[in-house]
Amino acid sequence: MTEIDITLQRQQDNGKSTIGQVRIGSFKCWSLEDAYHKIKEYGRTRIPSGRYEIVLRKFGTFHERYRAKYPFHIGSLEIVDIPNYEDVLIHTGNHADDTKGCILVGCQKTNDDWIADSEKAYLGLYGYILALMDQGIKVFINIIDNK
């Protein structure tokens, strides 16, 4: 089976949130995650760097909410097989209070704690990923910490 990677290059962690850039093919956007914590704090710690598969999650609050909002929504973007983490999604939001360990996407970075035009970025990324999955391509996210 064919595979493709989305790259999330983390750029800056200010102790409250982490800003990065997401790229896949010609598509790119900003990301916002929780901050790094040496000891994991539930809902306040970003996932470790690494390569993880993205699957469509067809249950849960986000799935139901997005299915009602977007007629084409067939599943939430879930990042799976992360050691010591579960229920990690890619979704809309603007700041660290919206993430709870998930990855938010946006078209603009307005400051070190805020991304904007999240819905536009999410819909673009979702459409791109869905098109790949429809072709039988497995999609992974490769998360790289800024050194």
CYANA upper distance limits for C-alpha pairs under 8 A (distance plus 0.5 A):
  1 MET  CA    136 GLY  CA      7.78
  1 MET  CA    137 ILE  CA      7.12
  1 MET  CA    138 LYS  CA      7.71
  2 THR  CA    136 GLY  CA      7.83
  2 THR  CA    137 ILE  CA      5.55
  2 THR  CA    138 LYS  CA      6.77
  3 GLU  CA    137 ILE  CA      5.84
  3 GLU  CA    138 LYS  CA      5.12
  3 GLU  CA    139 VAL  CA      6.36
  3 GLU  CA    140 PHE  CA      7.87
  4 ILE  CA    137 ILE  CA      7.46
  4 ILE  CA    138 LYS  CA      6.89
  4 ILE  CA    139 VAL  CA      5.68
  4 ILE  CA    140 PHE  CA      6.71
  5 ASP  CA     24 ILE  CA      7.52
  5 ASP  CA    139 VAL  CA      6.43
  5 ASP  CA    140 PHE  CA      5.24
  5 ASP  CA    141 ILE  CA      5.91
  5 ASP  CA    142 ASN  CA      6.75
  6 ILE  CA     22 VAL  CA      7.39
  6 ILE  CA     23 ARG  CA      6.27
  6 ILE  CA     24 ILE  CA      5.33
  6 ILE  CA    139 VAL  CA      7.84
  6 ILE  CA    140 PHE  CA      6.56
  6 ILE  CA    141 ILE  CA      5.10
  6 ILE  CA    142 ASN  CA      6.50
  7 THR  CA     21 GLN  CA      8.38
  7 THR  CA     22 VAL  CA      6.06
  7 THR  CA     23 ARG  CA      5.72
  7 THR  CA     24 ILE  CA      7.02
  7 THR  CA    141 ILE  CA      6.30
  7 THR  CA    142 ASN  CA      5.37
  7 THR  CA    143 ILE  CA      6.56
  7 THR  CA    144 ILE  CA      8.01
  8 LEU  CA     20 GLY  CA      6.93
  8 LEU  CA     21 GLN  CA      6.02
  8 LEU  CA     22 VAL  CA      4.91
  8 LEU  CA     23 ARG  CA      7.08
  8 LEU  CA     31 SER  CA      8.21
  8 LEU  CA    141 ILE  CA      7.45
  8 LEU  CA    142 ASN  CA      6.58
  8 LEU  CA    143 ILE  CA      5.23
  8 LEU  CA    144 ILE  CA      6.66
  9 GLN  CA     20 GLY  CA      5.85
  9 GLN  CA     21 GLN  CA      5.81
  9 GLN  CA     22 VAL  CA      7.05
  9 GLN  CA    143 ILE  CA      6.59
  9 GLN  CA    144 ILE  CA      5.43
  9 GLN  CA    145 ASP  CA      6.75
  9 GLN  CA    146 ASN  CA      7.30
 10 ARG  CA     18 THR  CA      7.44
 10 ARG  CA     19 ILE  CA      6.55
 10 ARG  CA     20 GLY  CA      4.52
 10 ARG  CA     21 GLN  CA      7.02
 10 ARG  CA    143 ILE  CA      7.82
 10 ARG  CA    144 ILE  CA      6.50
 10 ARG  CA    145 ASP  CA      5.48
 10 ARG  CA    146 ASN  CA      5.87
 11 GLN  CA     18 THR  CA      7.83
 11 GLN  CA     19 ILE  CA      6.27
 11 GLN  CA     20 GLY  CA      5.40
 11 GLN  CA     21 GLN  CA      7.97
 11 GLN  CA    145 ASP  CA      7.67
 11 GLN  CA    146 ASN  CA      5.77
 12 GLN  CA     18 THR  CA      6.01
 12 GLN  CA     19 ILE  CA      5.80
 12 GLN  CA     20 GLY  CA      7.35
 12 GLN  CA    112 ASP  CA      8.28
 12 GLN  CA    146 ASN  CA      7.80
 13 ASP  CA     17 SER  CA      6.25
 13 ASP  CA     18 THR  CA      4.74
 13 ASP  CA     19 ILE  CA      7.02
 13 ASP  CA     35 ALA  CA      6.49
 13 ASP  CA     36 TYR  CA      7.73
 14 ASN  CA     18 THR  CA      7.12
 14 ASN  CA     35 ALA  CA      7.64
 14 ASN  CA    112 ASP  CA      7.74
 15 GLY  CA     35 ALA  CA      5.87
 15 GLY  CA     36 TYR  CA      7.51
 16 LYS  CA     34 ASP  CA      6.85
 16 LYS  CA     35 ALA  CA      5.55
 16 LYS  CA     96 ALA  CA      7.51
 16 LYS  CA    113 ASP  CA      8.12
 17 SER  CA     32 LEU  CA      7.22
 17 SER  CA     33 GLU  CA      6.11
 17 SER  CA     34 ASP  CA      4.92
 17 SER  CA     35 ALA  CA      4.77
 17 SER  CA     36 TYR  CA      8.41
 17 SER  CA     95 HIS  CA      8.29
 17 SER  CA     96 ALA  CA      6.20
 17 SER  CA    112 ASP  CA      8.11
 17 SER  CA    113 ASP  CA      6.58
 18 THR  CA     31 SER  CA      8.46
 18 THR  CA     32 LEU  CA      6.05
 18 THR  CA     33 GLU  CA      5.53
 18 THR  CA     34 ASP  CA      6.29
 18 THR  CA     35 ALA  CA      5.76
 18 THR  CA     36 TYR  CA      8.19
 18 THR  CA    112 ASP  CA      8.28
 18 THR  CA    113 ASP  CA      8.22
 19 ILE  CA     30 TRP  CA      7.64
 19 ILE  CA     31 SER  CA      6.14
 19 ILE  CA     32 LEU  CA      5.24
 19 ILE  CA     33 GLU  CA      7.15
 19 ILE  CA    112 ASP  CA      7.23
 19 ILE  CA    113 ASP  CA      8.10
 20 GLY  CA     30 TRP  CA      6.24
 20 GLY  CA     31 SER  CA      5.42
 20 GLY  CA     32 LEU  CA      6.93
 21 GLN  CA     28 LYS  CA      7.48
 21 GLN  CA     29 CYS  CA      6.29
 21 GLN  CA     30 TRP  CA      4.98
 21 GLN  CA     31 SER  CA      6.08
 22 VAL  CA     28 LYS  CA      5.86
 22 VAL  CA     29 CYS  CA      5.77
 22 VAL  CA     30 TRP  CA      6.38
 22 VAL  CA     31 SER  CA      6.89
 23 ARG  CA     27 PHE  CA      6.22
 23 ARG  CA     28 LYS  CA      4.85
 23 ARG  CA     29 CYS  CA      7.28
 24 ILE  CA     28 LYS  CA      6.97
 27 PHE  CA    124 GLY  CA      8.35
 27 PHE  CA    125 LEU  CA      7.90
 29 CYS  CA    105 VAL  CA      7.11
 29 CYS  CA    106 GLY  CA      6.42
 29 CYS  CA    107 CYS  CA      5.65
 29 CYS  CA    108 GLN  CA      7.88
 29 CYS  CA    121 ALA  CA      6.85
 30 TRP  CA    105 VAL  CA      6.05
 30 TRP  CA    106 GLY  CA      5.65
 30 TRP  CA    107 CYS  CA      6.40
 30 TRP  CA    108 GLN  CA      6.90
 30 TRP  CA    109 LYS  CA      7.02
 30 TRP  CA    115 ILE  CA      7.60
 31 SER  CA    103 ILE  CA      7.01
 31 SER  CA    104 LEU  CA      5.91
 31 SER  CA    105 VAL  CA      4.94
 31 SER  CA    106 GLY  CA      6.77
 31 SER  CA    115 ILE  CA      7.97
 32 LEU  CA     94 ASN  CA      8.13
 32 LEU  CA     95 HIS  CA      7.43
 32 LEU  CA     96 ALA  CA      7.60
 32 LEU  CA     99 THR  CA      8.46
 32 LEU  CA    103 ILE  CA      6.53
 32 LEU  CA    104 LEU  CA      5.60
 32 LEU  CA    105 VAL  CA      6.87
 32 LEU  CA    113 ASP  CA      8.22
 32 LEU  CA    114 TRP  CA      8.02
 32 LEU  CA    115 ILE  CA      7.47
 33 GLU  CA     46 ARG  CA      6.40
 33 GLU  CA     96 ALA  CA      6.84
 33 GLU  CA     99 THR  CA      6.85
 33 GLU  CA    101 GLY  CA      7.16
 33 GLU  CA    102 CYS  CA      6.90
 33 GLU  CA    103 ILE  CA      5.67
 33 GLU  CA    104 LEU  CA      6.87
 34 ASP  CA     43 GLY  CA      8.48
 34 ASP  CA     44 ARG  CA      6.07
 34 ASP  CA     45 THR  CA      5.73
 34 ASP  CA     46 ARG  CA      5.28
 34 ASP  CA     96 ALA  CA      6.15
 34 ASP  CA     99 THR  CA      7.21
 34 ASP  CA    100 LYS  CA      7.62
 34 ASP  CA    101 GLY  CA      6.41
 34 ASP  CA    102 CYS  CA      8.21
 35 ALA  CA     44 ARG  CA      7.39
 35 ALA  CA     45 THR  CA      6.04
 35 ALA  CA     46 ARG  CA      6.16
 36 TYR  CA     45 THR  CA      6.09
 36 TYR  CA     46 ARG  CA      6.20
 37 HIS  CA     41 GLU  CA      7.69
 37 HIS  CA     45 THR  CA      6.26
 37 HIS  CA     46 ARG  CA      8.23
 40 LYS  CA     44 ARG  CA      8.27
 40 LYS  CA     45 THR  CA      6.26
 41 GLU  CA     45 THR  CA      6.03
 42 TYR  CA    100 LYS  CA      8.16
 42 TYR  CA    101 GLY  CA      8.09
 43 GLY  CA     99 THR  CA      8.11
 43 GLY  CA    100 LYS  CA      4.44
 43 GLY  CA    101 GLY  CA      5.47
 44 ARG  CA    100 LYS  CA      6.32
 44 ARG  CA    101 GLY  CA      6.46
 45 THR  CA    100 LYS  CA      8.28
 45 THR  CA    101 GLY  CA      6.25
 46 ARG  CA    101 GLY  CA      5.74
 46 ARG  CA    102 CYS  CA      7.82
 47 ILE  CA     82 ILE  CA      7.96
 47 ILE  CA     85 TYR  CA      7.85
 47 ILE  CA    101 GLY  CA      7.32
 48 PRO  CA     82 ILE  CA      8.40
 48 PRO  CA    143 ILE  CA      8.39
 49 SER  CA    142 ASN  CA      8.02
 49 SER  CA    143 ILE  CA      5.29
 49 SER  CA    144 ILE  CA      5.98
 49 SER  CA    145 ASP  CA      6.69
 50 GLY  CA    142 ASN  CA      6.18
 50 GLY  CA    143 ILE  CA      5.67
 50 GLY  CA    144 ILE  CA      7.24
 51 ARG  CA    140 PHE  CA      7.02
 51 ARG  CA    141 ILE  CA      6.07
 51 ARG  CA    142 ASN  CA      4.75
 51 ARG  CA    143 ILE  CA      6.71
 52 TYR  CA     79 ILE  CA      6.78
 52 TYR  CA     80 VAL  CA      6.72
 52 TYR  CA     81 ASP  CA      7.06
 52 TYR  CA     82 ILE  CA      7.36
 52 TYR  CA    140 PHE  CA      5.85
 52 TYR  CA    141 ILE  CA      5.88
 52 TYR  CA    142 ASN  CA      7.06
 53 GLU  CA     79 ILE  CA      6.28
 53 GLU  CA     80 VAL  CA      6.20
 53 GLU  CA     81 ASP  CA      7.84
 53 GLU  CA    138 LYS  CA      8.00
 53 GLU  CA    139 VAL  CA      6.49
 53 GLU  CA    140 PHE  CA      4.65
 53 GLU  CA    141 ILE  CA      6.76
 54 ILE  CA     77 LEU  CA      6.71
 54 ILE  CA     78 GLU  CA      5.91
 54 ILE  CA     79 ILE  CA      5.07
 54 ILE  CA     80 VAL  CA      6.79
 54 ILE  CA    138 LYS  CA      8.31
 54 ILE  CA    139 VAL  CA      6.12
 54 ILE  CA    140 PHE  CA      5.90
 54 ILE  CA    141 ILE  CA      7.32
 55 VAL  CA     76 SER  CA      8.40
 55 VAL  CA     77 LEU  CA      6.40
 55 VAL  CA     78 GLU  CA      5.82
 55 VAL  CA     79 ILE  CA      7.04
 55 VAL  CA     80 VAL  CA      7.70
 55 VAL  CA    139 VAL  CA      8.10
 56 LEU  CA     74 ILE  CA      7.99
 56 LEU  CA     75 GLY  CA      5.15
 56 LEU  CA     76 SER  CA      5.77
 56 LEU  CA     77 LEU  CA      5.69
 56 LEU  CA     78 GLU  CA      6.54
 57 ARG  CA     63 HIS  CA      7.64
 57 ARG  CA     75 GLY  CA      5.37
 57 ARG  CA     76 SER  CA      5.37
 57 ARG  CA     77 LEU  CA      6.85
 57 ARG  CA     78 GLU  CA      6.40
 58 LYS  CA     63 HIS  CA      6.59
 58 LYS  CA     74 ILE  CA      7.37
 58 LYS  CA     75 GLY  CA      5.07
 58 LYS  CA     76 SER  CA      7.00
 59 PHE  CA     63 HIS  CA      6.06
 59 PHE  CA     64 GLU  CA      7.42
 59 PHE  CA     75 GLY  CA      7.99
 60 GLY  CA     64 GLU  CA      6.78
 61 THR  CA     65 ARG  CA      6.56
 62 PHE  CA     66 TYR  CA      6.36
 62 PHE  CA     76 SER  CA      7.26
 63 HIS  CA     67 ARG  CA      6.36
 63 HIS  CA     73 HIS  CA      8.49
 63 HIS  CA     74 ILE  CA      8.41
 63 HIS  CA     75 GLY  CA      6.30
 63 HIS  CA     76 SER  CA      5.82
 64 GLU  CA     68 ALA  CA      6.77
 65 ARG  CA     69 LYS  CA      6.81
 66 TYR  CA     70 TYR  CA      6.21
 66 TYR  CA     73 HIS  CA      6.95
 66 TYR  CA     76 SER  CA      8.33
 67 ARG  CA     71 PRO  CA      6.65
 67 ARG  CA     72 PHE  CA      7.90
 67 ARG  CA     73 HIS  CA      5.54
 67 ARG  CA     74 ILE  CA      7.29
 67 ARG  CA     75 GLY  CA      8.21
 76 SER  CA     89 LEU  CA      7.52
 76 SER  CA     90 ILE  CA      8.14
 76 SER  CA     91 HIS  CA      8.41
 77 LEU  CA     89 LEU  CA      6.03
 77 LEU  CA     90 ILE  CA      5.96
 77 LEU  CA     91 HIS  CA      7.90
 77 LEU  CA    126 TYR  CA      8.13
 78 GLU  CA     87 ASP  CA      7.44
 78 GLU  CA     88 VAL  CA      6.26
 78 GLU  CA     89 LEU  CA      4.86
 78 GLU  CA     90 ILE  CA      6.96
 79 ILE  CA     87 ASP  CA      8.16
 79 ILE  CA     88 VAL  CA      6.03
 79 ILE  CA     89 LEU  CA      6.36
 79 ILE  CA     90 ILE  CA      8.04
 79 ILE  CA    141 ILE  CA      8.38
 80 VAL  CA     86 GLU  CA      7.61
 80 VAL  CA     87 ASP  CA      8.37
 80 VAL  CA     88 VAL  CA      7.79
 81 ASP  CA     85 TYR  CA      8.35
 81 ASP  CA     86 GLU  CA      8.28
 82 ILE  CA     86 GLU  CA      7.44
 88 VAL  CA    101 GLY  CA      6.97
 88 VAL  CA    102 CYS  CA      5.44
 88 VAL  CA    103 ILE  CA      8.09
 89 LEU  CA    102 CYS  CA      5.59
 89 LEU  CA    103 ILE  CA      6.83
 90 ILE  CA    102 CYS  CA      6.51
 90 ILE  CA    103 ILE  CA      5.26
 90 ILE  CA    104 LEU  CA      6.27
 90 ILE  CA    105 VAL  CA      7.83
 91 HIS  CA    102 CYS  CA      7.97
 91 HIS  CA    103 ILE  CA      6.98
 91 HIS  CA    104 LEU  CA      5.68
 91 HIS  CA    105 VAL  CA      7.14
 91 HIS  CA    122 TYR  CA      6.92
 92 THR  CA    104 LEU  CA      5.87
 92 THR  CA    105 VAL  CA      6.54
 92 THR  CA    106 GLY  CA      7.98
 92 THR  CA    118 SER  CA      5.71
 92 THR  CA    119 GLU  CA      6.23
 92 THR  CA    122 TYR  CA      6.64
 93 GLY  CA     98 ASP  CA      5.96
 93 GLY  CA     99 THR  CA      7.55
 93 GLY  CA    104 LEU  CA      6.08
 93 GLY  CA    105 VAL  CA      7.59
 93 GLY  CA    106 GLY  CA      8.28
 93 GLY  CA    115 ILE  CA      8.28
 93 GLY  CA    118 SER  CA      6.45
 93 GLY  CA    119 GLU  CA      8.41
 94 ASN  CA     98 ASP  CA      7.09
 94 ASN  CA    104 LEU  CA      7.63
 94 ASN  CA    105 VAL  CA      8.48
 94 ASN  CA    106 GLY  CA      7.93
 94 ASN  CA    114 TRP  CA      5.86
 94 ASN  CA    115 ILE  CA      5.44
 94 ASN  CA    116 ALA  CA      6.50
 94 ASN  CA    118 SER  CA      7.18
 95 HIS  CA     99 THR  CA      7.67
 95 HIS  CA    113 ASP  CA      6.23
 95 HIS  CA    114 TRP  CA      5.36
 95 HIS  CA    115 ILE  CA      7.16
 96 ALA  CA    100 LYS  CA      7.92
 96 ALA  CA    113 ASP  CA      7.40
 96 ALA  CA    114 TRP  CA      8.35
 98 ASP  CA    104 LEU  CA      8.45
 99 THR  CA    103 ILE  CA      6.94
 99 THR  CA    104 LEU  CA      7.00
104 LEU  CA    118 SER  CA      8.02
105 VAL  CA    115 ILE  CA      7.91
105 VAL  CA    118 SER  CA      6.05
105 VAL  CA    121 ALA  CA      6.46
105 VAL  CA    122 TYR  CA      6.49
106 GLY  CA    115 ILE  CA      5.87
106 GLY  CA    116 ALA  CA      5.75
106 GLY  CA    117 ASP  CA      5.69
106 GLY  CA    118 SER  CA      4.33
106 GLY  CA    119 GLU  CA      7.60
106 GLY  CA    120 LYS  CA      7.66
106 GLY  CA    121 ALA  CA      5.45
106 GLY  CA    122 TYR  CA      7.47
107 CYS  CA    115 ILE  CA      7.69
107 CYS  CA    116 ALA  CA      6.54
107 CYS  CA    117 ASP  CA      5.71
107 CYS  CA    118 SER  CA      6.73
107 CYS  CA    120 LYS  CA      7.44
107 CYS  CA    121 ALA  CA      5.81
108 GLN  CA    115 ILE  CA      5.99
108 GLN  CA    116 ALA  CA      5.53
108 GLN  CA    117 ASP  CA      6.93
109 LYS  CA    114 TRP  CA      6.69
109 LYS  CA    115 ILE  CA      4.92
109 LYS  CA    116 ALA  CA      6.79
110 THR  CA    114 TRP  CA      6.13
110 THR  CA    115 ILE  CA      6.12
110 THR  CA    116 ALA  CA      7.18
111 ASN  CA    115 ILE  CA      7.72
117 ASP  CA    121 ALA  CA      7.01
118 SER  CA    122 TYR  CA      6.50
119 GLU  CA    123 LEU  CA      6.53
120 LYS  CA    124 GLY  CA      6.75
121 ALA  CA    125 LEU  CA      6.64
122 TYR  CA    126 TYR  CA      6.30
123 LEU  CA    127 GLY  CA      6.46
124 GLY  CA    128 TYR  CA      6.74
125 LEU  CA    129 ILE  CA      6.62
126 TYR  CA    130 LEU  CA      6.43
127 GLY  CA    131 ALA  CA      6.58
128 TYR  CA    132 LEU  CA      6.97
129 ILE  CA    133 MET  CA      6.69
129 ILE  CA    139 VAL  CA      7.62
130 LEU  CA    134 ASP  CA      6.52
131 ALA  CA    135 GLN  CA      7.08
132 LEU  CA    136 GLY  CA      7.22
132 LEU  CA    137 ILE  CA      5.87
132 LEU  CA    138 LYS  CA      8.06
132 LEU  CA    139 VAL  CA      7.97
133 MET  CA    137 ILE  CA      5.50
133 MET  CA    138 LYS  CA      6.79
133 MET  CA    139 VAL  CA      7.66
